[in-house]
Each structure stands twice: as C-alpha cells, then as structure tokens.
C-alpha cells in the first residue's frame, strides 16, 4: 500500500490539472455516473466539532476512496488546521486498500479548485478584482486558484483579525502577480469587487447585498452550524449554483445554512437552486445571462472532488516513484 505525506501530496498536485480534472468529475456527479452517498459525522459537542466520513466512487477516474475529515473550528489555524483529513484509496477492481494519503492538503486544494471552476463557468470574463474573505487555509487556496481562471489584477483580503489579513496579503504578494492589499472590513473588500471568495467560519453574514456591486460572482465555502456567510437578500437575488442539490439541501453536517435557513423561513424554495456545476458543464442549464447579474456558488464539498484529486496524486506518485510502500499483512 502506498503512503503519501502532506508535503508529497502538495508537491504532486498541480492546481491547473486539478481544475481541469474537476470538469468531468462534476459532470459525472450530476449525471448520476458517480456514487457519492451523503456524508455522515460523529459530533464532538464540547469543541463544536465533528469527524465526517465521505466515501466516493468515480468510475471515469478509476478511483474508489473515502475521506475522513475533522472540523475543529477553534483550532489555531496557523498551528493546527481547523480541517484535518486522511484519505484511503482502494483498488476499484478488488477492493484492496491501495493508498493512504494526507487529505488536509487535498481538501484545501480541491475546494479552491472547484471554486475556481465555478468562476470559470459563472464569473464575467473580464473579472479582475477579487475579494478574499477569511485568512485561513482556504483563503490561500482560493486566491491562488481563482487567479488561474480570471485576469485578477487586484486582491483585497479581509478577516476578523486585521493583523492576520495584513500578513496574508503580504504572503500572497510574494507568490501572485496581482496587487494584494489588506482591507479594513468585509464591506471595504467587497466594494467594486468582481469575484468574492468567502472562506470563513462566520456566524453572521460576511456578504451582504448592500455591499455588492453589479455582476459579482460569489463563491462561498464556509461552514458554521450556528450561522452563515451570505445574507437573505443576496441569496434571493442571486443565480444560485451548487455542487449537488442533494448535498447542499441535506440536514447538517452535509447541507448549507446559507440555503436551508431562507428556505425554512419561506423566503425561497428549493427550486431557487438554479443549477449544479455539472449541469452547467453539460449545457443542460444556463449560466450567467447578463453582465450585471449576481451569481452565487455555494459549496459544501462532495467526495467526487476528493476522488478526482486522489486519482491525480496517486497516479503522479506511482509514475515518479514517490511515497513509501508498506505491507498490511
């Protein structure tokens, strides 16, 4: 069985290749060609935390895997990540365990990559100003990935801690060609932005309709069982797209309060979810229809994303003879 560390996974996983690999994966999910049951989780109430299991079979990539992922939101993300994960891949022909690899790096990369795919599908072609809301692992992943699909010339970073926002802005400036600045508030970061990446653990919305400019594309990946990232007015007005209707509308910890709360309150219905990314890719649903339209991609994470990333990493590791082979028997 192949064993791969976090640093090896990071070295093997190319963002551009991953974004492209997510195209058939998301299409397969929407077409029913992938097996992805609802995630289940064991709750750890004293830490507002959980451990979730996310199995998946993606036949087109010849990968059968499961991810175990913990969310401990009170961890200091700089020292101990809030999201930590382990992935086990199995031989899809025999069911034998084939690989164990770090899933923390894959979770970060595939989430940002799929948000970038949503921007490729929904953001205006000339989108050049990116607001990054949050200062953690996903903020970094999103800034790097979205710059791969749109001509981003300016990035504004905002978070609860101004010092962390400034530190992240300085870090991103060293690896990205865009002008990166720390904003003093979420509203300031969003003012005039073309794309917004919400990557927070917010209780109260960090994206509010009065702060938004026409034509904005929003990606929202944050999760907090006690709150939400997007306000009702934005959700109600936006063209809403998701990875999976079944996943996003499922009860917690699978679903999204950003949609479940306004549905519960009668502000929208389930029909307000316009499309899955796979439907946009297949052409069965339309995307943006006007330059000033606000579009929203609400992500809860689905196992086909992990499967697509796992397939790339394991194939690259075997090709380059990277990793340690161990025997379980």
N, C-alpha and C positions, 0 to 999 in steps of 0.2 A: 504494500500500500504506500502511495506517495504522500509525503508530509511536506507542506509548504508553510513557511513563516510569513509574518506580515510584511517584512521588508522584501521578501521574494515575490509575494503577490503584487506589491506596489510596483516593483521593477518589471514584472511580466505583463501588467495590464495597461494597455495603451488606450487613452481616452477616445481618440478618434475611431479606433477599431471597435470599441465598445458601443459608442453611439450608433454606428452602422449596424452592429450585431443586434441591437435592440429593435431595429425596424422589423425584421421577420419575427422576432420573439413576441412583440406586442400584437402583430397581425395574427399570429398563431393563437394567442390568448383570446382575442375577440372572436376568432373563427371557431373556437372550440377544439383546436388541434393540440392544445396543451392541457395537462392535468394539473390543476392548482387548487387544492381544497382550501377552505377558509383556514386562516391561522388560528391556533389555539394558544392560550397563555396561562401560566401559573402566576398568580398575583402575589406580590410581596408588599402588603399594605403599609408596614412600618417605614418603608422607604419610598412609597408612591411608585413602586417599580413592578416590573414583570419580566418573566422569561417566556418567550414565544417560540413556537415551532412552525417552520414554513417549508413544507415539502413541495416538490415540483418535478414534473417530467416534461421535458421539452424534446419531443422526438426529432424535430428538424436539426437540433444541435447534438443529438445523441447523448443527452445528459439526464441522469436521474440523480437527484440530490435532495438534501434537506438542510436548512439553516436553523441553528439555534441562536437566538438573538436576545440579549438582555437590554432593557432600558432602565437605567438608574439615573433619573434626571437630576439628582442632587450631587452627583459626582462632579468634581472639579475637572471640566473637560480638558484642561491643559495637562493634567497629570494622569487622570483616569478617565477614559472616554465615557460619555453618557450611554452610548450604544456600543456593545461589545458582542462579537459573534464568532461562531465556529461553523464551518460548512463541511459536510461529509458527502462525497460523491460515490455513487455505486455504479457498477457495470450494468448498463441497461439490458444486456442480454442474459446475465446470470444472477444479478442481484448481489454480487460480491462487493464488499467495500473496496473502493479503488483509490480514494484520495481523501485526506483530511487537510484542510487549509484554513488559514485565518479568514474569518468572514467580516471582520471590522473594516478592513480596507475595501473589501468588495462592496459592503453596504454603503460606504461613503461614495465610492466611485460610481456605482450603478445608479444611485439616487440622483446625483448631479448629472450623470449622463442622460438619464431619461427626462429630466427637466430640460436639458439642452435639446433633446429630441422634440419636446413639446414646443420649445421656442422655434426650432426649425420648421415645425408644422403650423404654428399659430402666430408668432411674432411678425411684425412688419419687416420686410426685407432690409429696410434702412435703419432698423433699431440700433442705436449707438450709445445710449445711456442706460446703465444697469444699476439698480438699487439692490444692495445685498443687505437683508435684514437678519441680524444674528452675527455672532462672532466665533462660532464653533467649527467643528469638522465639516459640517455640511455647507457652511458659508464659504469655506475654502474650495470645496469640491464644486459648488455651483459657479463661483466666479471663474474658475479655470475652464469648466466645461462649456458654459454659455458663450465664452469668448471664442470657442471653436466654431460656432454656428452663425454668429452675427458679428458685424463690424463694430465691436464695442470700443469706443474711444475714451469713455469716462465711466468710472465705477464709484458709487458712493456707498460707504459702509456705515451701518448704524446698529447699535445694540444698547442693552440696558446699561452697560459699563462703557463710558466714553474712552477710558484708557485702553480697554481691550479693542474697541473699534479702531483706535488710532494705531495700535500695534498690528492689527490685521491689515489695515490699509498700507502700512509700511512694508509688511511681509509680501503682500500681493504686488506692490510696486516693483519688487525685486525680481518677480517671475513673469509678470504680464506687461505687455506694451502699453496698456491703457493708463490714463491718468487716474490714479486711485486716491480718494480723499475720504477722511472720516467726517460723517455728518453728525450734527448735534442732536438730531432727533429722527425718528422714523419719518415724520412728515417732511422734514428737510431733504432726506434721502430720496423720497418719492417725488418731490416736486420736479416735474418735467421729465421724469424717467420714462423710458420706452419699455423696459423689462424690469420686473421686480421679482426677486427671489427671496421668499420668506422661509427662514430656516430656524425658527425659534421654538421655545417651549412656553410660549405666551399663554396667559390666562385671558387677557383682554386683547382684542384685535390690534395687530400692528399695521394692518392695511385697512384704511377707512376711506369710503367713497369721496369725501371732500378733499382728500389729499391727492387724488389720482388725476392724471392728465388723459385726454382722449387718446385712444389707440394703444393703451398699455397692455402688455401681456404679463400675467402674474403666474408664477409657479409657487405653490405652497406645499411644503413637505413637513412642517412642524406638527407635533402631536402633543396634546396635553389633555388628559381625561377630564380635567376641570375647566377647560377653556377652549379657545380657538384663535386662529390667526386672522381671519377675514370677517369683516362685519356684514350684517344682513344686506345692506344696500348694495354693496359690491357684488355679493353672490347673486342677488336678484337681478341685477342689470347685466352681469357678465354672460358671455357664451362659455358654459361650463363643460370642461372635458376631464376625463379621468382615465386611469389605467383599466379599471374594471368596475362596472356598476355594482356587481355583487359584492366586491370587496369594500368599496367606499361607502356603501349603504348598509353594511353589516353592523351588528352591535359592536361596541368596543370589546377588545382592543383592536379589532380589524378595521372598523369604519372611521369616518371623519365627522367630528362635531361641526366642522365648518359647513357641512351639508345637512347632517342629521338634525341640528338644532333649528334651522329655519324651516325644515320640513315638519318637525314636531310642532312648531309654532304656527303652521299654516301659511307661512309667507311664500313658500314654493312647494311644488310637488316633486315626486321622483322623476317626472318627465322633464324637469328643468335640466337634468344631466343630459347635455346635448349629444355627446359622443364619447366613445373610448378612443384612445390614441390609435389602436389597431384599426378602428373603423375609418379614421382619417387617412391612415396609410393605405387601406384597401380602396378608398374612394367611395365607400358606401355612405359616408357622412361628409358634409362640407365643413371647412374650417372657417377662418376669418372671411367675412363678406364685405367689410368696409374698413378704410384706414383708421377711422376714429372708434371702431368697436373695441370694447374691453373684453379680453379673453382671459380665462382662468383655467389653469391645470391644477387640480387638487390631487395630490399623490398620497397614498397610504402605504405604498411598497407592495410588490407582488413577487412571488417566487420565480416567475419566468425571468425577471431581471437578474436575480442571483444565478439562475441556471445559465443564462447566456454568458455572464461574466465568468462563471466557473469553467464552462467549456473552453473559453479563450485561454484562461490561465493554465489549466491542466494541459491543454494541447501545446502551449508555448513551453511549459516546463519540461514536458517529455521530449520535445524537439531539441531543446537546448541542454538537456540533461541536468536540470536544476531541481533541487529538492532531495530529500532523503527517503530511500525505500526501506520500509520496515515490514516485518512479518508478524501477523496477528496470531498465527497458530504455531 
